Amino acid sequence: MGWFRNSLRERLRKIFRRLSFRGAVGDEESRRVPVLETRFLAALGMTVIQSILLGVGVFSLLCCGTLAAQQPLFPESESASQAYQALAAHHFDEAIADFEKALKTSPESAQLHDGLGAALLGKGKLEAALGEFRTAGLLNPQDASAKSHLGMALLRAGNHKGAIEALSSVAKMEPSSAEAHYHLGLALSVSGQAAPAAAEFRRALEIQPDNPQALNDLGVALVALGKTAAASNEFRQAIKLRPNYVEARDNLGLAELHEGKIPDAVAEFRQTLHIKPGYKLARLHLGMGLLQEGSTDEAIAELQPLVASTPSNAQGHYVLGLAYLKKLRHEQAIVEFRKAIAIRPRFPKALNNLGIALAEEGQFGKAVPQFRAAT
């Protein structure tokens, strides 16, 4: 049983590293958190708004630091051991049942409540998970792990203030933990506080320089601060450490597009899609880059199947509408702009360009309301 006692926290760290919200809730786009709007296609007299996104770890539930060795662990029960094994294998129903069984004999165990929260989170039961993380924190206020899990779950729930409060506390409890500073940086970044987010990502990288996710997310914060060239360097460093890091490659392409390095951006988007052909955001960005490059027919060829496979993609319809507008295919542009607006009614750029397309067709009476709605 000594091995179980000594390795428990390391096993928990590995479990929480793997356990994320992916597969539990949302689709590919909704699992990303937009933190920045970047303008493109100025040469067309129009703009496309697209977010540079945080890496895939935004909602990863990572165990932040370890407890002091002298703090008691939960009683070594068979149910507890089985619960963590099931959690590690992502057998969440089984893990929930085993944690609940173990808690009947050890109801005051902060670790068991923390583990049950993780299993509930894996099932997408966010509110129930939050309750367990809060209970764990009340039972052991010095448990940085449970406080970190609570903070990340609050971030997932959209409670940015609560998440920052919890994760700031963890960073103070464990100032030498790269994960603690990284998580706090994520919460600050998601809440739109780019400068303090960048500071936390830098602290994380001082402790753990070879963290590609922290490099990527530092790049995102730097773009939000208008430091696109510096951000590109961070994205490149992340890619150097993890060549198949498609989010960082996509972000680098967006930064290059913003800097006017169109051929480089297009090449980066193509490389991203070579690594992950089904990455729809990169295909959208490739279409944007091709359109700005002047390869309008090729942009249309990329964007048509994209919107066909994801008809709820307002941005995809909008960019395709811009491509049709550039080709003077006004009727098709009108259709795409209307689809974008139906999905996102408050979409000023789509409204404005719908007005342009209608005016080009001589439908001035219909165009004027679109221009008014765009203001």
C-alpha positions in Angstrom: 0.0 0.0 0.0 3.0 2.3 0.3 3.2 2.7 -3.4 -0.4 3.8 -3.5 0.2 6.3 -0.7 3.3 7.8 -2.3 2.1 8.0 -5.9 -1.4 9.2 -5.4 -0.8 12.8 -6.2 1.3 12.0 -9.3 -1.5 9.7 -10.5 -4.0 12.5 -9.9 -1.9 15.0 -11.9 -1.8 12.6 -14.9 -5.5 12.0 -14.7 -6.3 15.7 -14.6 -3.8 16.5 -17.4 -5.7 14.1 -19.7 -9.2 15.0 -18.4 -10.6 17.9 -20.4 -14.0 19.2 -21.5 -13.4 17.9 -25.0 -15.8 15.1 -25.7 -18.0 16.3 -22.8 -19.6 19.4 -24.2 -19.7 21.6 -27.3 -18.3 21.3 -30.8 -14.9 22.2 -32.1 -15.6 26.0 -32.5 -17.5 26.4 -29.2 -14.7 24.8 -27.2 -12.4 27.6 -28.2 -12.5 30.9 -26.4 -12.1 34.0 -28.6 -10.0 36.7 -27.0 -9.2 39.0 -29.8 -10.7 40.5 -33.0 -8.3 41.0 -35.9 -9.2 42.9 -39.1 -8.3 41.6 -42.6 -9.1 42.4 -46.2 -8.6 46.1 -46.0 -7.6 46.1 -49.6 -11.2 45.2 -50.5 -12.6 48.1 -48.5 -14.1 45.4 -46.2 -13.1 43.6 -43.1 -13.3 40.1 -41.8 -13.4 39.6 -38.1 -11.9 36.4 -36.8 -10.7 35.5 -33.4 -7.2 34.3 -32.6 -7.9 31.4 -30.3 -6.5 29.9 -27.2 -4.9 26.5 -27.5 -6.8 23.3 -26.9 -5.9 23.3 -23.2 -8.1 26.3 -22.3 -10.6 24.0 -20.6 -8.2 21.3 -19.5 -8.7 20.4 -15.9 -5.0 20.3 -14.8 -3.9 19.5 -11.3 -2.1 22.6 -10.1 0.8 21.7 -7.8 1.0 19.0 -5.1 0.0 19.0 -1.4 2.6 18.9 1.3 3.7 15.4 2.1 2.6 15.6 5.7 -1.1 16.3 4.7 -3.3 13.2 5.1 -4.5 11.3 2.1 -8.0 9.7 2.0 -8.3 6.2 3.5 -6.9 3.5 1.3 -10.1 1.8 0.3 -10.8 -0.5 -2.6 -13.6 1.7 -3.8 -11.3 4.7 -3.9 -8.6 2.9 -5.8 -11.2 1.6 -8.3 -12.6 5.1 -8.7 -9.3 6.6 -9.7 -8.6 3.8 -12.1 -12.0 4.3 -13.7 -11.4 8.1 -13.8 -8.0 7.6 -15.5 -9.7 5.4 -18.1 -12.5 8.0 -18.6 -15.1 5.5 -17.4 -17.0 8.3 -15.8 -20.2 6.5 -14.7 -18.1 3.8 -13.0 -15.9 6.4 -11.4 -18.9 8.3 -10.1 -20.4 5.2 -8.5 -17.1 4.2 -6.9 -16.4 7.7 -5.5 -19.9 7.9 -4.1 -19.3 4.5 -2.5 -16.0 5.5 -1.0 -17.5 8.7 0.3 -20.1 6.8 2.3 -17.3 5.5 4.6 -15.1 8.7 4.3 -17.4 11.6 3.9 -14.9 14.1 5.1 -12.3 13.3 2.5 -11.4 16.3 0.4 -9.6 14.2 -2.1 -12.6 12.0 -2.7 -14.9 15.0 -3.3 -12.3 16.4 -5.6 -12.1 13.2 -7.6 -15.9 12.9 -7.7 -16.0 16.5 -9.1 -13.6 15.4 -11.9 -15.7 12.4 -12.8 -18.9 14.5 -12.8 -17.1 17.0 -15.0 -16.1 14.3 -17.4 -19.9 13.5 -17.8 -20.6 17.2 -18.5 -22.3 17.7 -15.2 -20.8 21.1 -14.5 -22.9 22.3 -11.6 -22.6 19.1 -9.7 -18.9 19.1 -10.3 -18.6 22.7 -9.0 -20.4 21.6 -5.8 -17.9 18.8 -5.2 -14.9 21.0 -5.8 -16.4 23.6 -3.4 -16.9 20.9 -0.8 -13.3 19.7 -1.2 -12.1 23.3 -0.6 -14.2 23.7 2.5 -12.9 20.4 3.9 -9.3 21.3 3.2 -8.8 25.0 2.5 -5.1 24.5 2.0 -5.7 22.0 -0.9 -4.4 23.9 -3.9 -5.4 21.1 -6.2 -9.1 21.3 -5.4 -9.0 25.1 -5.5 -7.4 24.9 -9.0 -10.0 22.5 -10.2 -12.7 24.8 -8.9 -11.2 27.8 -10.7 -11.0 26.0 -14.0 -14.5 24.7 -13.7 -15.7 28.3 -12.9 -13.9 29.4 -16.0 -15.8 26.8 -18.0 -19.0 28.0 -16.4 -18.3 31.6 -17.5 -17.8 32.9 -14.0 -14.6 34.7 -14.9 -14.4 36.7 -11.6 -14.8 33.6 -9.5 -12.2 31.8 -11.6 -9.7 34.6 -11.3 -10.2 34.8 -7.5 -9.7 31.0 -7.0 -6.8 30.7 -9.4 -5.1 33.8 -7.9 -5.3 32.1 -4.5 -3.6 29.0 -6.0 -0.8 31.1 -7.5 -0.2 32.7 -4.1 -0.2 29.3 -2.4 2.2 27.8 -4.9 4.2 30.6 -6.4 6.8 28.2 -7.9 4.1 26.3 -9.8 4.1 26.9 -13.6 0.7 25.4 -13.8 -0.7 27.8 -11.2 0.5 30.8 -13.1 -0.6 29.3 -16.5 -4.1 28.7 -15.3 -4.4 32.2 -13.8 -3.2 33.5 -17.2 -5.9 31.6 -19.0 -8.6 33.1 -16.7 -7.3 36.6 -17.2 -7.0 36.1 -20.9 -10.5 34.8 -21.3 -11.8 37.8 -19.3 -10.1 40.2 -21.7 -7.2 41.2 -19.3 -4.4 40.7 -21.8 -1.6 42.5 -19.9 -1.9 40.7 -16.6 -2.5 37.5 -18.6 0.8 37.9 -20.5 2.6 38.5 -17.1 1.3 35.2 -15.7 2.2 33.3 -18.9 5.7 34.8 -18.6 5.9 33.7 -15.0 4.9 30.2 -16.0 7.5 30.1 -18.7 10.2 31.3 -16.4 9.5 28.2 -14.3 8.9 25.9 -17.3 10.4 27.3 -20.5 9.5 24.4 -22.7 5.7 24.7 -22.3 4.3 25.1 -25.8 0.8 25.9 -24.6 2.0 28.7 -22.4 4.0 30.1 -25.4 1.0 29.9 -27.6 -1.3 31.6 -25.1 1.4 34.3 -24.4 1.3 34.9 -28.2 -2.4 35.3 -28.1 -2.2 37.9 -25.2 0.6 39.8 -27.1 -1.6 40.0 -30.2 -4.4 41.5 -28.0 -1.9 44.1 -26.8 -1.0 45.0 -30.4 2.4 43.3 -30.3 1.9 41.0 -33.3 5.6 40.6 -34.2 6.4 39.5 -30.7 3.4 37.2 -30.7 4.7 35.5 -33.9 7.9 34.7 -32.2 6.0 33.0 -29.3 4.0 31.0 -31.8 7.1 29.9 -33.6 8.7 28.8 -30.4 5.6 26.8 -29.5 5.7 25.1 -33.0 9.5 24.4 -32.5 8.7 22.5 -29.3 5.6 20.8 -30.8 5.7 20.7 -34.6 2.2 19.3 -34.9 0.6 22.0 -32.7 -2.0 23.0 -35.2 -3.5 25.8 -33.0 -0.2 27.5 -32.7 0.4 27.1 -36.5 -3.1 28.6 -37.2 -2.4 31.5 -34.8 0.9 32.1 -36.5 -0.9 32.2 -39.9 -3.4 34.7 -38.5 -0.6 36.9 -37.1 1.2 36.9 -40.4 -2.0 37.7 -42.2 -2.4 40.7 -39.8 1.1 41.8 -40.6 0.5 41.6 -44.3 2.7 38.6 -44.9 0.0 37.0 -47.0 2.1 34.2 -48.8 3.6 33.2 -45.4 0.2 33.1 -43.8 -1.3 31.0 -46.6 1.6 28.6 -46.4 1.1 28.2 -42.7 -2.6 27.5 -43.1 -1.8 24.9 -45.7 0.7 23.2 -43.4 -1.8 23.3 -40.6 -4.4 21.5 -42.8 -1.7 19.0 -44.0 -1.3 18.0 -40.4 -5.0 18.1 -39.6 -7.2 18.1 -42.7 -10.4 18.4 -40.7 -9.4 21.5 -38.9 -12.3 23.8 -40.0 -11.0 27.0 -38.5 -7.7 26.7 -40.4 -9.7 26.1 -43.6 -11.7 29.2 -43.0 -8.5 31.1 -42.4 -7.0 29.7 -45.6 -10.0 31.0 -47.5 -9.5 34.4 -45.9 -5.8 34.4 -46.8 -6.5 33.3 -50.4 -9.1 36.0 -50.7 -6.6 38.7 -49.5 -4.0 37.2 -51.8 -6.3 37.7 -54.8 -6.8 34.0 -55.4 -10.6 34.4 -55.2 -11.6 31.3 -57.1 -9.4 29.1 -54.9 -10.8 30.8 -51.8 -14.4 30.0 -53.0 -13.3 26.4 -53.6 -12.1 26.1 -50.0 -15.1 27.9 -48.5 -18.0 26.3 -50.3 -17.4 22.8 -48.8 -16.7 24.4 -45.4 -20.1 26.1 -45.1 -21.8 23.0 -46.6 -20.4 20.9 -43.8 -20.9 23.5 -41.1 -24.0 25.5 -42.1 -24.1 27.2 -38.7 -20.7 28.9 -39.3 -21.7 32.6 -39.6 -18.1 33.6 -40.3 -17.7 31.0 -43.1 -20.9 32.3 -44.8 -19.6 35.9 -44.4 -16.2 35.3 -45.9 -17.7 33.3 -48.8 -20.1 36.2 -49.4 -17.1 38.5 -49.6 -15.5 36.2 -52.2 -18.7 36.2 -54.3 -18.9 40.0 -53.9 -15.4 40.4 -55.2 -16.3 38.2 -58.2 -19.4 40.4 -58.8 -21.6 37.4 -58.1 -24.0 39.6 -56.2 -27.0 37.3 -55.9 -24.8 34.6 -54.4 -23.1 37.1 -52.1 -26.6 38.3 -50.9 -27.5 34.7 -50.1 -24.4 34.1 -48.0 -24.6 37.4 -46.1 -28.2 36.7 -45.3 -27.2 33.3 -43.9 -24.5 34.8 -41.8 -27.0 37.4 -40.4 -29.6 34.8 -39.7 -27.1 33.0 -37.5 -25.6 36.1 -36.0 -28.2 39.0 -36.2 -25.8 41.5 -34.7 -23.1 41.2 -37.4 -22.3 44.7 -38.6 -19.9 43.8 -41.3 -22.3 41.3 -42.8 -25.1 43.8 -42.7 -22.9 46.5 -44.3 -21.7 44.2 -47.1 -25.3 42.9 -47.6 -26.2 46.5 -48.2 -23.4 46.9 -50.7 -24.4 43.7 -52.6 -28.1 44.8 -52.7 -27.1 48.3 -53.9 -24.9 46.7 -56.7 -28.0 44.9 -57.8 -30.0 48.1 -57.9 -32.1 47.2 -54.8 -31.4 50.5 -53.0 -34.6 50.4 -51.0 -33.5 47.1 -49.5 -29.9 48.2 -49.1 -30.6 51.3 -46.9 -32.1 49.4 -43.9 -29.0 47.1 -43.9 -26.7 50.1 -43.8 -28.7 51.5 -40.9 -28.7 48.2 -39.0 -24.9 48.0 -39.4 -24.3 51.3 -37.6 
